[in-house]
Amino acid sequence: MGLFEKISGGLGLSKSLDLEEYMDTVEMDEVDVLHEPADFYVKPIALEKEEDVTAIVEELKARNIVLLNVSKMSKWPNKLKASVGALKKYVSKVGGDIARIDNDKILLTPGRVKIVKKLKKR
């Protein structure tokens, strides 16, 4: 049995269904065929405009962890500061957490999820 047959069998595809046709269906945009559904996700999101804050808050409300890319917004430091400030206020209110990973990435967690910011020395 070849790799294609193993994959298509695992996905519940019959030989009569063309893989290209299957992959081109509209619902495939929202389906992760390689993994089982999860309760929560880690979602990479780019902060490009101030309105993106609303979408990020919605992801946090859905209990997802957000890996935020702020590289585009960093061209406007005042807007970036205001947006990150609003996100920081929200995660603080719900008992979540926020931490800068590097100059362009920030990690945000929903309520009851904390980020270890310092490793304990053993």
C-alpha positions in Angstrom: 0.0 0.0 0.0 1.5 3.3 -1.1 1.6 6.5 0.9 -1.3 8.1 -1.0 -3.5 5.1 -0.2 -2.6 5.2 3.5 -3.3 8.9 3.7 -6.5 8.7 1.7 -7.7 5.7 3.8 -6.9 7.6 7.0 -9.0 10.5 5.8 -11.9 8.3 4.8 -11.4 8.9 1.1 -12.4 6.3 -1.4 -10.3 5.6 -4.6 -13.1 7.1 -6.7 -12.6 10.6 -5.1 -9.9 12.7 -6.7 -7.6 14.1 -4.0 -7.3 17.5 -5.9 -11.1 17.7 -5.9 -11.2 16.9 -2.2 -8.5 19.5 -1.3 -10.2 22.2 -3.4 -13.5 22.1 -1.5 -14.5 25.2 0.3 -14.9 23.6 3.7 -11.2 22.5 3.6 -10.3 26.1 4.5 -11.5 25.4 8.1 -10.5 21.8 8.4 -7.2 20.5 9.7 -7.0 17.1 8.1 -3.7 16.2 9.7 -4.8 16.5 13.4 -7.8 15.7 15.5 -9.9 18.6 16.7 -8.6 20.3 19.8 -10.2 22.1 22.7 -7.9 25.1 22.2 -5.4 26.2 19.7 -2.2 28.3 19.4 -3.0 30.8 16.7 -0.5 33.1 14.9 -2.0 36.5 14.2 -0.5 39.6 12.6 -1.4 42.9 14.2 -1.7 45.1 11.2 -4.3 47.7 12.3 -5.9 48.7 15.5 -9.1 46.9 14.6 -7.3 43.6 14.8 -7.4 43.9 18.6 -11.1 42.9 18.5 -10.3 39.7 16.6 -7.4 38.9 19.1 -9.7 39.4 22.1 -12.2 37.0 20.4 -9.5 34.4 20.1 -8.6 34.8 23.8 -12.3 34.5 24.7 -12.4 31.2 22.8 -9.5 30.1 25.1 -6.9 30.1 22.3 -3.3 31.2 22.8 -2.2 33.9 20.5 1.2 34.3 19.0 1.1 37.9 17.9 3.3 39.3 15.1 3.6 43.1 15.6 6.3 43.7 12.9 3.9 45.7 10.5 2.4 47.7 13.4 5.9 48.6 14.7 6.1 51.3 12.0 3.6 53.2 14.1 4.9 53.1 17.7 1.9 55.0 19.2 -0.7 52.7 17.6 1.4 49.7 18.6 1.6 50.9 22.2 -2.2 51.6 22.3 -3.1 48.2 20.8 -0.7 46.2 23.1 -1.9 48.3 26.0 -5.5 47.3 25.3 -4.6 43.7 25.0 -2.6 43.8 28.2 -5.5 45.3 30.0 -7.8 42.6 28.7 -5.6 39.6 29.6 -5.0 41.1 33.0 -8.8 41.5 33.5 -9.5 37.8 32.6 -6.5 36.4 34.5 -4.5 35.6 31.4 -0.9 36.6 30.6 1.2 38.5 28.1 4.9 38.2 27.3 7.2 39.6 24.6 9.1 36.8 22.8 11.3 39.1 20.6 11.0 42.4 18.9 8.3 41.3 16.6 6.4 38.6 18.6 4.2 38.7 21.7 2.5 35.7 23.4 -1.0 36.2 24.8 -2.8 33.7 26.9 -6.5 33.4 28.0 -7.6 33.3 31.6 -6.0 30.7 33.9 -3.0 30.2 31.5 0.2 31.7 32.7 3.6 32.2 31.0 6.8 31.2 32.9 9.0 34.2 32.2 12.1 33.1 34.2 13.5 29.7 34.3 14.5 28.5 37.8 18.1 27.7 38.2 18.8 24.2 39.5 
